[in-house]
Amino acid sequence: MSIIPRISHGILSLTIDNKESLYRAYMPYITNGGLFIPTTRTYQLGEEVFMLLMLMDEPDKVPVTGKVIWVTPKAAQGGRTPGIGIQLSADDSTLVRKIETYLAGMAAGRRTNTL
C-alpha cells in the first residue's frame, strides 16, 4: 500500500507517494479540505491531532494540525480500511492548493477511503 501511517510520541506520520493514493485519502467535500489517515488506533470525533505529511514530490514534510471528523473502526463493513478523517484548518490552504493541483484532471467517481 502506498499510504504509510505511523505514530511516534503521539504524532501521526503519513506518506502519500502517488496520485491514486492521494485521491483515495483527500476529502474535498470538507470545509478547508480533509485527509483520511489509515490507523487502528482509537480516536474520538472532535479530537485534535498533529501529523507530519510527506506528499509525493514535495521535498519537506508538511506539519498539519487537524480535527477528527470521520472514524472508520476496525472490522468496518465492506472491507473498509480502518482510520480517521481529519479536517484541515484554514491555515492549510497552501497544502490544499497543492493537493488539488496534483489531483487536477483526475476522473472523479472512483471509490475513496471514506465514500
N, CA, C and O atoms as a DFTB+ gen file, in Angstrom:
460 C
 N C O
     1  1       0.859      -1.179       0.000
     2  2       0.000       0.000       0.000
     3  2       0.893       1.225       0.000
     4  3       1.951       1.205       0.628
     5  1       0.509       2.271      -0.670
     6  2       1.360       3.429      -0.773
     7  2       1.122       4.493       0.285
     8  3       1.899       5.444       0.364
     9  1       0.101       4.375       1.084
    10  2      -0.085       5.298       2.200
    11  2       0.440       4.578       3.434
    12  3      -0.037       3.497       3.780
    13  1       1.415       5.176       4.092
    14  2       2.073       4.509       5.208
    15  2       1.915       5.349       6.467
    16  3       2.649       6.320       6.650
    17  1       0.965       4.997       7.347
    18  2       0.815       5.749       8.585
    19  2       1.689       5.167       9.691
    20  3       1.868       3.952       9.779
    21  1       2.223       6.030      10.519
    22  2       2.973       5.594      11.685
    23  2       2.638       6.562      12.809
    24  3       2.248       7.702      12.556
    25  1       2.788       6.115      14.037
    26  2       2.597       7.017      15.154
    27  2       3.845       6.979      16.020
    28  3       4.359       5.906      16.334
    29  1       4.319       8.126      16.398
    30  2       5.523       8.220      17.202
    31  2       5.329       9.354      18.198
    32  3       5.218      10.518      17.810
    33  1       5.290       9.013      19.478
    34  2       5.120      10.011      20.535
    35  2       3.873      10.868      20.304
    36  3       3.893      12.069      20.571
    37  1       2.800      10.266      19.816
    38  2       1.554      10.992      19.629
    39  2       1.458      11.764      18.331
    40  3       0.434      12.395      18.070
    41  1       2.496      11.732      17.509
    42  2       2.463      12.441      16.231
    43  2       2.236      11.429      15.119
    44  3       2.977      10.454      14.999
    45  1       1.219      11.662      14.313
    46  2       0.974      10.803      13.164
    47  2       1.909      11.200      12.036
    48  3       2.240      12.374      11.872
    49  1       2.323      10.230      11.277
    50  2       3.142      10.488      10.106
    51  2       2.476       9.788       8.939
    52  3       2.115       8.615       9.038
    53  1       2.313      10.500       7.831
    54  2       1.619       9.946       6.680
    55  2       2.428      10.242       5.424
    56  3       2.798      11.388       5.168
    57  1       2.698       9.202       4.645
    58  2       3.394       9.355       3.373
    59  2       2.442       8.983       2.255
    60  3       1.925       7.867       2.211
    61  1       2.211       9.922       1.351
    62  2       1.390       9.672       0.163
    63  2       2.316       9.858      -1.027
    64  3       2.802      10.958      -1.289
    65  1       2.554       8.754      -1.750
    66  2       3.574       8.817      -2.796
    67  2       3.065       8.712      -4.227
    68  3       3.863       8.667      -5.163
    69  1       1.733       8.673      -4.410
    70  2       1.220       8.664      -5.788
    71  2      -0.173       9.282      -5.832
    72  3      -0.836       9.411      -4.803
    73  1      -0.614       9.663      -7.031
    74  2      -1.885      10.366      -7.197
    75  2      -3.080       9.531      -6.782
    76  3      -4.026      10.055      -6.193
    77  1      -3.052       8.233      -7.080
    78  2      -4.191       7.372      -6.722
    79  2      -4.374       7.323      -5.208
    80  3      -5.502       7.400      -4.721
    81  1      -3.294       7.198      -4.468
    82  2      -3.374       7.195      -3.002
    83  2      -3.859       8.544      -2.486
    84  3      -4.634       8.604      -1.532
    85  1      -3.410       9.616      -3.108
    86  2      -3.857      10.953      -2.722
    87  2      -5.348      11.114      -2.991
    88  3      -6.072      11.673      -2.167
    89  1      -5.806      10.630      -4.133
    90  2      -7.234      10.697      -4.474
    91  2      -8.065       9.963      -3.423
    92  3      -9.103      10.460      -2.987
    93  1      -7.607       8.787      -3.021
    94  2      -8.345       7.980      -2.048
    95  2      -8.347       8.615      -0.656
    96  3      -9.285       8.407       0.113
    97  1      -7.306       9.389      -0.323
    98  2      -7.182       9.977       1.008
    99  2      -7.806      11.369       1.131
   100  3      -8.241      11.753       2.216
   101  1      -7.853      12.120       0.042
   102  2      -8.310      13.512       0.115
   103  2      -9.824      13.589       0.243
   104  3     -10.548      12.820      -0.390
   105  1     -10.296      14.513       1.059
   106  2     -11.720      14.712       1.322
   107  2     -12.090      16.139       0.908
   108  3     -12.127      17.033       1.753
   109  1     -12.367      16.364      -0.393
   110  2     -12.612      17.724      -0.883
   111  2     -13.940      18.320      -0.426
   112  3     -14.122      19.536      -0.479
   113  1     -14.856      17.485       0.016
   114  2     -16.191      17.938       0.418
   115  2     -16.220      18.481       1.846
   116  3     -17.276      18.894       2.324
   117  1     -15.085      18.486       2.527
   118  2     -14.969      19.004       3.884
   119  2     -14.492      20.454       3.815
   120  3     -13.597      20.776       3.033
   121  1     -15.082      21.326       4.625
   122  2     -14.631      22.715       4.678
   123  2     -13.140      22.748       4.996
   124  3     -12.702      22.116       5.957
   125  1     -12.367      23.464       4.215
   126  2     -10.904      23.568       4.303
   127  2     -10.190      22.297       3.840
   128  3      -8.963      22.229       3.905
   129  1     -10.930      21.296       3.379
   130  2     -10.329      20.039       2.933
   131  2     -10.072      19.092       4.093
   132  3     -10.074      19.494       5.257
   133  1      -9.855      17.840       3.759
   134  2      -9.587      16.835       4.785
   135  2      -8.748      15.713       4.216
   136  3      -8.631      15.555       3.000
   137  1      -8.165      14.935       5.116
   138  2      -7.360      13.784       4.724
   139  2      -7.743      12.584       5.568
   140  3      -7.988      12.708       6.768
   141  1      -7.794      11.418       4.930
   142  2      -8.033      10.162       5.631
   143  2      -6.683       9.555       5.981
   144  3      -5.798       9.454       5.131
   145  1      -6.530       9.151       7.238
   146  2      -5.285       8.561       7.720
   147  2      -5.579       7.151       8.208
   148  3      -6.286       6.981       9.201
   149  1      -5.051       6.134       7.528
   150  2      -5.263       4.770       7.998
   151  2      -4.590       4.565       9.358
   152  3      -3.417       4.894       9.535
   153  1      -5.335       4.028      10.299
   154  2      -4.797       3.735      11.625
   155  2      -5.749       2.793      12.349
   156  3      -6.958       2.827      12.118
   157  1      -5.217       1.969      13.207
   158  2      -6.064       1.116      14.038
   159  2      -6.187       1.690      15.449
   160  3      -6.890       1.136      16.294
   161  1      -5.511       2.783      15.688
   162  2      -5.600       3.453      16.990
   163  2      -6.975       4.108      17.133
   164  3      -7.555       4.556      16.143
   165  1      -7.489       4.163      18.343
   166  2      -8.814       4.715      18.604
   167  2      -8.743       6.226      18.795
   168  3      -7.945       6.731      19.585
   169  1      -9.591       6.938      18.057
   170  2      -9.725       8.390      18.170
   171  2     -11.192       8.730      18.341
   172  3     -12.068       7.963      17.942
   173  1     -11.452       9.875      18.932
   174  2     -12.813      10.361      19.130
   175  2     -13.096      11.507      18.171
   176  3     -12.195      12.277      17.837
   177  1     -14.337      11.624      17.729
   178  2     -14.727      12.769      16.902
   179  2     -14.426      14.056      17.661
   180  3     -14.690      14.156      18.859
   181  1     -13.878      15.026      16.964
   182  2     -13.544      16.308      17.566
   183  2     -12.147      16.381      18.157
   184  3     -11.677      17.463      18.508
   185  1     -11.479      15.240      18.271
   186  2     -10.130      15.211      18.836
   187  2      -9.143      15.904      17.901
   188  3      -9.214      15.734      16.683
   189  1      -8.228      16.678      18.463
   190  2      -7.186      17.350      17.689
   191  2      -6.022      16.387      17.495
   192  3      -5.624      15.689      18.428
   193  1      -5.483      16.352      16.287
   194  2      -4.327      15.500      16.008
   195  2      -3.261      16.322      15.281
   196  3      -3.561      17.302      14.599
   197  1      -2.021      15.895      15.448
   198  2      -0.907      16.526      14.754
   199  2      -0.279      15.474      13.854
   200  3      -0.077      14.330      14.262
   201  1       0.025      15.872      12.628
   202  2       0.552      14.936      11.658
   203  2       1.678      15.588      10.861
   204  3       1.661      16.792      10.603
   205  1       2.652      14.773      10.479
   206  2       3.669      15.188       9.523
   207  2       3.359      14.464       8.225
   208  3       3.349      13.234       8.177
   209  1       3.106      15.229       7.176
   210  2       2.692      14.686       5.882
   211  2       3.829      14.778       4.885
   212  3       4.377      15.855       4.652
   213  1       4.179      13.651       4.299
   214  2       5.137      13.616       3.190
   215  2       4.291      13.419       1.942
   216  3       3.707      12.356       1.735
   217  1       4.232      14.452       1.117
   218  2       3.336      14.467      -0.032
   219  2       4.115      14.363      -1.336
   220  3       4.788      15.308      -1.747
   221  1       4.018      13.241      -1.960
   222  2       4.559      12.954      -3.281
   223  2       5.952      13.545      -3.500
   224  3       6.907      13.114      -2.854
   225  1       6.084      14.516      -4.390
   226  2       7.390      15.052      -4.770
   227  2       7.863      16.210      -3.894
   228  3       8.920      16.786      -4.152
   229  1       7.103      16.552      -2.875
   230  2       7.485      17.678      -2.024
   231  2       8.766      17.323      -1.258
   232  3       8.886      16.209      -0.749
   233  1       9.713      18.246      -1.170
   234  2      11.000      17.934      -0.539
   235  2      10.941      17.820       0.991
   236  3      11.771      17.137       1.592
   237  1       9.973      18.480       1.616
   238  2       9.908      18.506       3.076
   239  2       8.581      17.957       3.578
   240  3       7.571      17.983       2.874
   241  1       8.606      17.458       4.817
   242  2       7.369      17.049       5.462
   243  2       6.576      18.296       5.817
   244  3       7.139      19.322       6.200
   245  1       5.258      18.191       5.684
   246  2       4.379      19.320       5.975
   247  2       3.705      19.063       7.321
   248  3       3.016      18.054       7.473
   249  1       3.885      19.953       8.305
   250  2       3.185      19.783       9.583
   251  2       1.716      20.174       9.416
   252  3       1.399      21.221       8.851
   253  1       0.835      19.322       9.912
   254  2      -0.606      19.541       9.767
   255  2      -1.276      19.281      11.113
   256  3      -1.034      18.257      11.752
   257  1      -2.111      20.212      11.530
   258  2      -2.944      20.011      12.708
   259  2      -4.377      19.942      12.223
   260  3      -4.811      20.783      11.435
   261  1      -5.111      18.949      12.686
   262  2      -6.490      18.814      12.235
   263  2      -7.392      18.274      13.317
   264  3      -6.944      17.886      14.397
   265  1      -8.675      18.257      13.003
   266  2      -9.693      17.773      13.934
   267  2     -10.313      16.515      13.337
   268  3     -10.649      16.491      12.153
   269  1     -10.466      15.474      14.147
   270  2     -11.060      14.221      13.689
   271  2     -12.540      14.454      13.399
   272  3     -13.301      14.867      14.274
   273  1     -12.939      14.178      12.139
   274  2     -14.335      14.377      11.742
   275  2     -14.927      13.099      11.137
   276  3     -16.102      13.065      10.773
   277  1     -14.106      12.057      11.034
   278  2     -14.550      10.798      10.430
   279  2     -13.798       9.669      11.109
   280  3     -12.586       9.756      11.305
   281  1     -14.510       8.609      11.469
   282  2     -13.862       7.438      12.047
   283  2     -14.385       6.202      11.343
   284  3     -15.592       5.962      11.308
   285  1     -13.475       5.418      10.781
   286  2     -13.816       4.099      10.251
   287  2     -13.197       3.095      11.215
   288  3     -11.974       2.963      11.268
   289  1     -14.029       2.385      11.981
   290  2     -13.494       1.485      13.000
   291  2     -12.892       0.213      12.399
   292  3     -13.109      -0.111      11.231
   293  1     -12.129      -0.496      13.234
   294  2     -11.632      -1.807      12.822
   295  2     -12.841      -2.686      12.513
   296  3     -13.892      -2.536      13.137
   297  1     -12.701      -3.578      11.579
   298  2     -13.758      -4.526      11.186
   299  2     -14.987      -3.815      10.613
   300  3     -16.112      -4.286      10.785
   301  1     -14.778      -2.692       9.937
   302  2     -15.893      -1.974       9.315
   303  2     -16.451      -2.802       8.156
   304  3     -15.729      -3.585       7.538
   305  1     -17.719      -2.624       7.875
   306  2     -18.357      -3.354       6.784
   307  2     -17.746      -2.972       5.445
   308  3     -17.211      -1.876       5.279
   309  1     -17.834      -3.889       4.501
   310  2     -17.376      -3.613       3.150
   311  2     -15.865      -3.622       2.997
   312  3     -15.342      -3.162       1.983
   313  1     -15.158      -4.143       3.996
   314  2     -13.705      -4.203       3.894
   315  2     -13.029      -2.847       3.925
   316  3     -11.906      -2.698       3.444
   317  1     -13.698      -1.867       4.481
   318  2     -13.125      -0.518       4.559
   319  2     -11.877      -0.499       5.429
   320  3     -11.788      -1.211       6.430
   321  1     -10.921       0.319       5.034
   322  2      -9.686       0.492       5.788
   323  2      -9.987       1.258       7.070
   324  3     -10.597       2.326       7.015
   325  1      -9.569       0.730       8.234
   326  2      -9.791       1.490       9.471
   327  2      -8.928       2.748       9.471
   328  3      -7.806       2.744       8.965
   329  1      -9.460       3.813      10.040
   330  2      -8.696       5.048      10.113
   331  2      -9.561       6.224      10.497
   332  3     -10.717       6.076      10.895
   333  1      -8.970       7.400      10.366
   334  2      -9.665       8.637      10.724
   335  2      -9.581       9.632       9.575
   336  3      -8.623       9.634       8.802
   337  1     -10.587      10.465       9.480
   338  2     -10.561      11.595       8.567
   339  2     -10.363      12.840       9.398
   340  3     -11.051      13.046      10.398
   341  1      -9.421      13.673       8.985
   342  2      -9.209      14.910       9.728
   343  2      -9.563      16.097       8.842
   344  3      -9.302      16.105       7.639
   345  1     -10.165      17.099       9.475
   346  2     -10.470      18.352       8.791
   347  2      -9.254      19.254       8.926
   348  3      -8.768      19.498      10.031
   349  1      -8.771      19.743       7.797
   350  2      -7.642      20.657       7.807
   351  2      -8.110      22.034       8.266
   352  3      -9.296      22.353       8.191
   353  1      -7.180      22.836       8.734
   354  2      -7.533      24.179       9.187
   355  2      -7.413      25.160       8.032
   356  3      -6.838      24.836       6.993
   357  1      -7.953      26.351       8.211
   358  2      -7.855      27.395       7.189
   359  2      -6.393      27.758       6.930
   360  3      -6.060      28.256       5.855
   361  1      -5.524      27.513       7.903
   362  2      -4.090      27.787       7.741
   363  2      -3.428      26.839       6.740
   364  3      -2.308      27.090       6.294
   365  1      -4.111      25.758       6.389
   366  2      -3.554      24.759       5.471
   367  2      -3.966      24.997       4.024
   368  3      -3.925      24.072       3.213
   369  1      -4.359      26.212       3.690
   370  2      -4.845      26.489       2.332
   371  2      -3.763      26.247       1.268
   372  3      -4.084      25.836       0.153
   373  1      -2.500      26.492       1.593
   374  2      -1.421      26.217       0.639
   375  2      -1.333      24.720       0.363
   376  3      -1.163      24.309      -0.785
   377  1      -1.446      23.908       1.402
   378  2      -1.436      22.456       1.242
   379  2      -2.618      21.997       0.400
   380  3      -2.457      21.157      -0.486
   381  1      -3.790      22.530       0.664
   382  2      -4.989      22.150      -0.096
   383  2      -4.806      22.494      -1.578
   384  3      -5.176      21.707      -2.449
   385  1      -4.243      23.656      -1.860
   386  2      -3.988      24.031      -3.265
   387  2      -3.020      23.052      -3.930
   388  3      -3.221      22.670      -5.082
   389  1      -1.971      22.644      -3.213
   390  2      -1.024      21.666      -3.755
   391  2      -1.723      20.346      -4.050
   392  3      -1.533      19.758      -5.115
   393  1      -2.532      19.882      -3.099
   394  2      -3.253      18.619      -3.277
   395  2      -4.169      18.712      -4.485
   396  3      -4.185      17.809      -5.322
   397  1      -4.929      19.789      -4.585
   398  2      -5.867      19.936      -5.692
   399  2      -5.148      20.090      -7.024
   400  3      -5.681      19.691      -8.060
   401  1      -3.952      20.659      -7.017
   402  2      -3.150      20.741      -8.238
   403  2      -2.700      19.343      -8.658
   404  3      -2.772      18.996      -9.837
   405  1      -2.238      18.545      -7.704
   406  2      -1.845      17.164      -8.015
   407  2      -3.020      16.373      -8.595
   408  3      -2.840      15.556      -9.499
   409  1      -4.218      16.620      -8.071
   410  2      -5.391      15.835      -8.481
   411  2      -6.116      16.410      -9.701
   412  3      -7.045      15.782     -10.209
   413  1      -5.718      17.569     -10.171
   414  2      -6.382      18.199     -11.318
   415  2      -6.383      17.250     -12.511
   416  3      -5.359      16.660     -12.857
   417  1      -7.528      17.119     -13.119
   418  2      -7.659      16.299     -14.315
   419  2      -7.958      14.834     -14.049
   420  3      -8.217      14.084     -14.991
   421  1      -7.929      14.402     -12.787
   422  2      -8.267      13.001     -12.495
   423  2      -9.777      12.832     -12.544
   424  3     -10.524      13.677     -12.051
   425  1     -10.212      11.746     -13.136
   426  2     -11.641      11.457     -13.221
   427  2     -12.186      11.171     -11.822
   428  3     -11.595      10.409     -11.058
   429  1     -13.309      11.785     -11.503
   430  2     -13.949      11.574     -10.207
   431  2     -14.849      10.348     -10.263
   432  3     -15.017       9.738     -11.319
   433  1     -15.422       9.995      -9.126
   434  2     -16.395       8.919      -9.091
   435  2     -15.830       7.572      -8.670
   436  3     -16.578       6.609      -8.506
   437  1     -14.522       7.498      -8.495
   438  2     -13.939       6.239      -8.003
   439  2     -14.071       6.151      -6.492
   440  3     -14.277       7.160      -5.818
   441  1     -13.952       4.955      -5.971
   442  2     -14.052       4.731      -4.540
   443  2     -12.882       5.393      -3.815
   444  3     -11.747       5.388      -4.293
   445  1     -13.187       5.960      -2.658
   446  2     -12.160       6.558      -1.808
   447  2     -12.149       5.818      -0.478
   448  3     -12.909       4.869      -0.289
   449  1     -11.307       6.238       0.426
   450  2     -11.257       5.604       1.743
   451  2     -12.432       5.996       2.627
   452  3     -12.665       5.360       3.654
   453  1     -13.175       7.030       2.248
   454  2     -14.294       7.463       3.078
   455  2     -15.661       7.269       2.429
   456  3     -16.633       6.978       3.125
   457  1     -15.752       7.423       1.124
   458  2     -17.051       7.286       0.446
   459  2     -16.952       6.294      -0.694
   460  3     -17.940       6.044      -1.384
